[in-house]
């Protein structure tokens, strides 16, 4: 697999904002994506953990922006 193809495959890992204002990984990590992640010493569980952490950070930013708008 070429580097551009691998990057394009990893770009398919997306987060969505659900109706309860939390962010989640949109789909399960595919076998191809798992193989690419393995080359970097990562796995699907790492993606879930990083996704959760990113979701928490986004929630904090959203709350801060809402507070700033009220001022």
C-alpha positions, 0 to 999 in steps of 0.5 A: 500500500502506498503512503497516500493510499494509507493516509486516505484510508485513515482519513475515513476514521471519523467522529460524529456529534450525536443528539446528546452533544457527545462525539463518537467514532462514526464506524468501527475501525476496518481491517485495513485501518487496523493493519495500518495502525499496527505499523505505528504500534496502535490498535482499534482500542487506541483509536477509541480511547483517543476519540473519547479524549477528543470528544471530552476536549470538544465538549469543554471547548463547546461549553467555554464558547457558550459561556463566552457568548453569554458574557 
